[in-house]
Amino acid sequence: MTKTIALVVAAGRGSRFGAERPKQYTLLAGLPLLRHSLLRLSCHPEIDAVRVVIQPDDQADYEMAAAGLSLLTPVPGGATRQASVRLGLESLVSLQPDRVLIHDAARPFPSSQIISRLVAALDEWPGAIPALPVVDTLKRAQPDGLLQQGPDRSHLVRAQTPQAFSFGAILKAHRSLQSSDETDDAAVAEKAGVSVVTVSGEEENFKVTTADDLRRAENLATGFREFRTGLGYDVHAFSEGDFVTLCGVRIPHDRSLQGHSDADVGLHALTDALLGCIAAGDIGQHFPPSDPRWQGADSAEFLRHAAGLVTQAGGQVRHADITLICERPKIGPYRDAMRARIAELLDLDPGGVNIKATTTEGLGFTGRREGVAAQAVATVAFLT
């Protein structure tokens, strides 16, 4: 049984943001705004699944934002935020979750600590939200700008998302209040008599509403990045044949490379480099040579697997640099095709992939044309 599901509301139009596309798909630090929150939610150990509520017209943008992430199929939203949340909740009924965290796509930085605090609060309460104290003095202003006495701020808080609830309680509340139009789910819960407690929010968990907010988020996202580098190395000997496969490209040759799979030393080395970035062992642990399933396998499958693990760990592959070491075949005529193939497999711009070739000046096994070696370095960026 699925215990805790995060429901991300991404069906809004963001009219105040002033961009051509909905703000949840605007790029932030090179990634769609929505992807930042999806990475954080999907990687949290206490969240079992994530579903996004979208506008059907945004399907292509959504697929780009969610690429490589293990998410539930998105569902269409409604005319208002409250309607979208209710439709999202209804779509989860068959999964029978115990708890749901409802999050606005325009908040890209929900921290792991906030999520853990919310989940813990649900052990005692049917609802919980992250909140911050109001530190500025509040005033009431008349239409002509004349100030009046403001409310006492001592008991006021600023509500954030995700907002966490017992699934049954919040579903019942939304069903009973379909005619209202509340600005957050805590208000729906309160109107339905569901008790909601606050946990500590964070200033970094702000909502991107204006272009100024996006600039602030850009600065924050850049500061939050952690970069890791992985190194890979592989060797395969020549055997009888008439072609080799290097970096995903088939090259005519008077010999073939011997191996359990297609013996693509370039992709094998790069796979190990990606696994190194997330401390996930090596290619042999994931695809043992003793397993007949990988006999003659396309090494692109190995690379996709490693890239998927990087994504699940909250990382984004940013750069790959491969050196092929051999006397023959000549690599230069195939270099661009290799870069394009690896860029396709890793969802990278070809400018993020480099292929080099060198010889050992006739020395060693590569110099004697007994095989091909490859070294690879990969760089992965993480949101901490």
C-alpha positions as CSV (number, residue, x, y, z in Angstrom):
1,M,0.0,0.0,0.0
2,T,1.2,3.5,-0.8
3,K,1.5,5.4,2.4
4,T,2.4,9.0,1.5
5,I,1.9,10.7,-1.8
6,A,2.9,14.2,-2.9
7,L,0.4,16.0,-5.1
8,V,1.9,18.9,-7.0
9,V,-0.5,21.5,-8.4
10,A,0.9,22.8,-11.7
11,A,-2.3,23.6,-13.6
12,G,-2.2,27.4,-13.1
13,R,-1.5,30.0,-15.8
14,G,0.7,32.3,-13.7
15,S,-0.8,35.5,-15.2
16,R,0.9,37.8,-12.7
17,F,4.3,36.4,-13.8
18,G,4.1,38.0,-17.3
19,A,5.9,35.2,-19.2
20,E,4.9,33.7,-22.5
21,R,4.6,30.2,-21.0
22,P,3.2,29.2,-17.6
23,K,5.7,30.1,-14.9
24,Q,6.0,26.5,-13.6
25,Y,7.8,25.7,-16.9
26,T,10.1,28.8,-17.0
27,L,13.7,27.8,-16.7
28,L,15.4,28.2,-13.3
29,A,19.1,27.5,-13.2
30,G,18.7,25.6,-16.5
31,L,15.8,23.5,-15.3
32,P,12.0,24.0,-15.5
33,L,10.8,25.6,-12.3
34,L,8.5,22.6,-11.7
35,R,11.4,20.2,-11.9
36,H,13.1,21.6,-8.9
37,S,10.2,20.7,-6.6
38,L,9.7,17.4,-8.3
39,L,13.3,16.4,-7.7
40,R,13.1,17.3,-4.0
41,L,9.8,15.5,-3.4
42,S,10.5,12.4,-5.4
43,C,13.9,11.9,-3.7
44,H,12.6,12.2,-0.2
45,P,12.6,8.8,1.6
46,E,9.3,9.4,3.3
47,I,7.4,10.1,0.1
48,D,6.3,7.0,-1.8
49,A,5.0,8.6,-5.0
50,V,4.4,11.9,-6.7
51,R,1.6,13.0,-9.0
52,V,1.3,16.3,-10.8
53,V,-1.9,18.1,-11.8
54,I,-1.5,19.9,-15.1
55,Q,-3.4,21.5,-17.9
56,P,-3.6,19.1,-20.8
57,D,-2.3,21.8,-23.2
58,D,1.0,21.7,-21.2
59,Q,1.7,18.0,-21.7
60,A,4.9,18.6,-23.8
61,D,6.3,21.1,-21.2
62,Y,5.4,18.7,-18.4
63,E,7.2,15.8,-20.1
64,M,10.3,18.0,-20.4
65,A,10.1,19.0,-16.7
66,A,9.5,15.4,-15.5
67,A,11.9,13.6,-17.9
68,G,13.7,10.7,-16.2
69,L,11.8,11.0,-12.9
70,S,9.7,8.1,-11.6
71,L,6.3,9.8,-11.2
72,L,2.7,8.8,-11.3
73,T,0.9,9.6,-14.5
74,P,-0.2,13.3,-14.4
75,V,-3.9,14.2,-14.3
76,P,-5.8,17.2,-15.7
77,G,-6.7,20.1,-13.4
78,G,-9.7,22.3,-13.2
79,A,-10.6,26.0,-13.6
80,T,-9.4,27.0,-10.2
81,R,-6.6,25.9,-7.9
82,Q,-9.1,24.3,-5.5
83,A,-10.8,22.4,-8.3
84,S,-7.4,21.2,-9.5
85,V,-6.5,19.9,-6.0
86,R,-9.8,18.1,-5.7
87,L,-9.4,16.4,-9.0
88,G,-5.9,15.4,-8.0
89,L,-7.1,14.0,-4.8
90,E,-9.9,12.0,-6.5
91,S,-7.3,10.5,-8.8
92,L,-5.5,9.1,-5.8
93,V,-8.5,7.3,-4.3
94,S,-7.6,4.0,-6.0
95,L,-4.1,4.1,-4.5
96,Q,-5.5,4.4,-0.9
97,P,-2.8,6.6,0.6
98,D,-2.7,7.3,4.3
99,R,-1.3,10.8,3.8
100,V,-1.0,13.4,1.1
101,L,1.3,16.4,0.8
102,I,-0.1,19.1,-1.5
103,H,2.4,21.4,-3.0
104,D,2.4,24.4,-5.3
105,A,4.7,24.0,-8.3
106,A,5.8,27.7,-8.0
107,R,7.7,26.9,-4.8
108,P,10.9,25.3,-6.1
109,F,12.7,24.8,-2.8
110,P,10.7,22.6,-0.3
111,S,13.5,21.3,1.9
112,S,13.9,17.8,3.1
113,Q,13.6,19.1,6.7
114,I,10.2,20.7,6.0
115,I,8.9,17.5,4.5
116,S,10.1,15.4,7.4
117,R,8.5,17.9,9.9
118,L,5.2,17.7,8.1
119,V,5.1,13.9,7.9
120,A,6.0,13.7,11.6
121,A,3.2,16.1,12.6
122,L,0.6,13.9,10.9
123,D,1.3,11.2,13.5
124,E,-0.6,13.4,15.9
125,W,-2.7,15.8,13.8
126,P,-4.9,15.4,10.7
127,G,-3.3,18.4,9.0
128,A,-0.1,20.3,9.1
129,I,1.4,23.3,7.2
130,P,4.8,25.0,7.2
131,A,4.5,28.6,8.4
132,L,6.7,31.6,9.2
133,P,6.0,34.4,11.7
134,V,5.0,37.8,10.4
135,V,7.8,40.1,11.2
136,D,6.7,43.3,9.4
137,T,4.2,45.6,10.9
138,L,0.8,45.2,9.1
139,K,-1.3,48.2,8.2
140,R,-4.8,48.6,6.6
141,A,-5.0,51.1,3.7
142,Q,-8.1,52.8,2.4
143,P,-8.5,53.2,-1.4
144,D,-7.1,56.7,-1.2
145,G,-4.0,55.4,0.5
146,L,-4.8,56.7,4.0
147,L,-3.5,54.2,6.6
148,Q,-5.7,52.7,9.3
149,Q,-4.7,50.7,12.3
150,G,-3.5,47.2,11.3
151,P,-4.1,43.9,12.9
152,D,-2.1,42.5,15.8
153,R,0.7,40.4,14.1
154,S,1.6,38.4,17.2
155,H,-0.7,35.5,16.2
156,L,-0.3,35.8,12.5
157,V,1.8,33.5,10.3
158,R,2.7,33.2,6.6
159,A,1.5,29.9,5.2
160,Q,3.6,27.8,2.8
161,T,3.4,24.5,1.0
162,P,3.6,21.6,0.9
163,Q,0.6,21.2,3.2
164,A,0.1,17.8,4.7
165,F,-3.1,16.0,5.6
166,S,-4.7,12.7,6.4
167,F,-5.9,11.7,2.9
168,G,-9.4,10.8,4.0
169,A,-9.9,14.1,5.9
170,I,-8.7,16.4,3.1
171,L,-10.6,14.5,0.4
172,K,-13.8,14.8,2.4
173,A,-13.2,18.5,3.0
174,H,-12.7,19.2,-0.7
175,R,-15.7,17.2,-1.7
176,S,-17.9,19.1,0.8
177,L,-16.6,22.6,-0.2
178,Q,-16.6,22.4,-4.0
179,S,-18.5,25.7,-4.3
180,S,-15.9,27.7,-2.4
181,D,-12.6,29.1,-3.7
182,E,-10.0,29.1,-1.0
183,T,-6.4,30.1,-1.6
184,D,-4.9,27.1,0.1
185,D,-5.8,23.7,1.4
186,A,-5.5,24.6,5.0
187,A,-8.4,27.0,4.6
188,V,-10.5,24.2,3.0
189,A,-9.6,21.9,5.9
190,E,-10.4,24.5,8.5
191,K,-13.8,25.2,7.0
192,A,-14.5,21.5,7.1
193,G,-13.6,21.3,10.8
194,V,-10.2,19.6,10.3
195,S,-7.6,20.6,12.8
196,V,-4.4,21.9,11.3
197,V,-1.1,22.5,13.1
198,T,1.9,24.6,12.0
199,V,5.5,23.4,11.7
200,S,8.5,25.6,11.1
201,G,8.7,26.9,7.6
202,E,11.8,28.4,5.8
203,E,12.4,31.6,4.1
204,E,14.0,29.8,1.1
205,N,10.6,28.0,0.5
206,F,9.1,31.1,-1.1
207,K,6.7,31.3,-4.0
208,V,7.9,32.5,-7.4
209,T,5.2,35.1,-8.4
210,T,7.1,37.9,-10.1
211,A,10.2,38.3,-12.3
212,D,12.0,39.6,-9.2
213,D,11.1,36.3,-7.4
214,L,12.6,34.4,-10.3
215,R,15.9,36.4,-10.0
216,R,16.0,35.6,-6.3
217,A,15.3,32.0,-7.0
218,E,18.1,31.9,-9.6
219,N,20.6,33.2,-7.1
220,L,19.4,30.7,-4.5
221,A,19.5,27.7,-7.0
222,T,23.0,28.6,-8.1
223,G,24.1,28.7,-4.5
224,F,22.4,25.4,-3.7
225,R,24.2,23.4,-6.4
226,E,26.7,20.7,-5.5
227,F,28.9,19.3,-8.3
228,R,30.4,15.8,-8.3
229,T,32.8,14.3,-10.8
230,G,33.1,10.6,-11.6
231,L,35.8,8.7,-13.5
232,G,35.4,5.6,-15.6
233,Y,37.8,3.2,-17.4
234,D,37.2,0.2,-19.6
235,V,39.2,-2.1,-22.0
236,H,38.1,-4.7,-24.6
237,A,40.2,-6.9,-26.7
238,F,39.8,-7.4,-30.5
239,S,38.4,-10.6,-31.9
240,E,37.1,-11.7,-35.3
241,G,34.5,-9.5,-36.9
242,D,34.0,-6.6,-39.3
243,F,32.8,-3.7,-37.1
244,V,33.2,-2.1,-33.7
245,T,30.7,-0.1,-31.6
246,L,32.2,2.9,-29.9
247,C,30.2,5.6,-28.0
248,G,27.0,4.2,-29.5
249,V,28.2,4.4,-33.1
250,R,28.8,1.4,-35.4
251,I,32.1,1.7,-37.2
252,P,33.3,-0.6,-40.0
253,H,36.6,-2.3,-39.1
254,D,38.6,-5.4,-39.9
255,R,38.1,-6.7,-36.3
256,S,35.4,-6.5,-33.6
257,L,35.6,-6.0,-29.9
258,Q,35.1,-9.0,-27.6
259,G,32.7,-8.7,-24.7
260,H,29.6,-10.1,-23.0
261,S,27.5,-7.1,-24.3
262,D,28.3,-5.1,-27.5
263,A,31.7,-4.3,-25.9
264,D,31.3,-0.5,-26.3
265,V,34.3,0.7,-24.2
266,G,33.2,4.3,-24.5
267,L,29.7,3.9,-23.1
268,H,31.0,1.4,-20.5
269,A,33.5,3.9,-19.2
270,L,30.9,6.7,-19.2
271,T,28.4,4.5,-17.3
272,D,31.0,3.9,-14.6
273,A,31.7,7.6,-14.4
274,L,28.0,8.4,-13.8
275,L,27.8,5.6,-11.2
276,G,30.8,7.1,-9.5
277,C,29.1,10.4,-9.2
278,I,26.4,8.8,-6.9
279,A,28.6,6.2,-5.2
280,A,26.6,3.4,-6.9
281,G,29.4,0.9,-7.5
282,D,30.4,-0.1,-11.0
283,I,28.8,-1.4,-14.2
284,G,29.6,-5.0,-13.3
285,Q,27.4,-4.8,-10.1
286,H,24.4,-3.6,-12.1
287,F,25.0,-5.7,-15.2
288,P,27.0,-8.8,-14.2
289,P,28.8,-10.5,-17.1
290,S,27.6,-13.8,-15.7
291,D,23.9,-12.9,-16.4
292,P,22.8,-14.2,-19.8
293,R,20.3,-11.3,-20.1
294,W,23.2,-9.0,-21.1
295,Q,24.6,-11.2,-23.8
296,G,25.1,-8.9,-26.8
297,A,23.2,-6.1,-25.1
298,D,23.2,-2.6,-26.5
299,S,25.4,-0.6,-24.0
300,A,23.0,2.4,-24.5
301,E,20.8,0.5,-22.0
302,F,23.6,0.5,-19.4
303,L,24.1,4.3,-19.8
304,R,20.4,5.0,-19.6
305,H,20.2,3.0,-16.4
306,A,23.1,4.9,-14.8
307,A,21.6,8.3,-15.9
308,G,18.2,7.2,-14.4
309,L,19.9,6.5,-11.1
310,V,21.6,9.9,-11.2
311,T,18.2,11.5,-11.7
312,Q,16.6,9.5,-8.9
313,A,19.4,10.7,-6.6
314,G,18.5,14.4,-7.4
315,G,21.2,15.0,-9.9
316,Q,21.5,16.3,-13.4
317,V,24.2,15.2,-15.8
318,R,25.9,18.4,-17.0
319,H,29.0,17.2,-19.0
320,A,30.7,14.1,-20.3
321,D,34.3,13.9,-21.6
322,I,35.5,10.6,-23.2
323,T,39.0,9.6,-24.4
324,L,39.2,6.6,-26.7
325,I,42.7,5.0,-26.8
326,C,43.5,3.0,-29.9
327,E,45.6,2.9,-33.1
328,R,42.7,1.8,-35.2
329,P,39.9,2.5,-36.2
330,K,40.2,6.2,-36.8
331,I,37.8,8.1,-34.6
332,G,37.8,11.5,-36.2
333,P,35.2,10.8,-39.0
334,Y,32.7,9.5,-36.4
335,R,33.3,12.0,-33.6
336,D,30.2,14.2,-34.2
337,A,27.9,11.2,-34.5
338,M,29.3,9.9,-31.2
339,R,28.7,13.2,-29.5
340,A,25.2,13.4,-30.9
341,R,24.4,9.8,-29.7
342,I,25.6,10.4,-26.2
343,A,23.8,13.7,-26.0
344,E,20.6,12.0,-27.0
345,L,21.0,9.2,-24.4
346,L,21.8,11.7,-21.6
347,D,19.4,14.4,-22.7
348,L,22.3,16.8,-23.0
349,D,23.1,19.6,-25.5
350,P,25.9,18.2,-27.8
351,G,28.0,21.0,-26.4
352,G,28.1,19.2,-23.1
353,V,29.7,16.1,-24.7
354,N,33.4,15.8,-25.7
355,I,35.1,13.0,-27.5
356,K,38.8,12.7,-27.8
357,A,41.0,10.1,-29.3
358,T,44.7,9.3,-28.8
359,T,47.2,6.5,-29.4
360,T,50.0,5.1,-27.2
361,E,52.6,5.6,-29.9
362,G,52.8,1.9,-30.6
363,L,53.3,1.0,-26.9
364,G,51.3,-1.5,-24.9
365,F,48.3,-3.6,-25.9
366,T,46.6,-0.7,-27.7
367,G,49.8,0.1,-29.5
368,R,50.0,-3.5,-30.7
369,R,46.4,-3.2,-31.9
370,E,45.2,-5.8,-29.5
371,G,42.2,-3.8,-28.3
372,V,40.7,-0.5,-27.4
373,A,40.6,1.4,-24.0
374,A,38.5,4.3,-22.9
375,Q,38.5,6.8,-20.1
376,A,35.5,8.9,-19.2
377,V,34.8,11.8,-16.8
378,A,31.3,12.9,-16.0
379,T,30.1,15.9,-14.1
380,V,26.7,15.9,-12.3
381,A,25.0,18.8,-10.5
382,F,22.8,18.3,-7.5
383,L,20.4,20.4,-5.6
384,T,21.3,20.0,-2.0
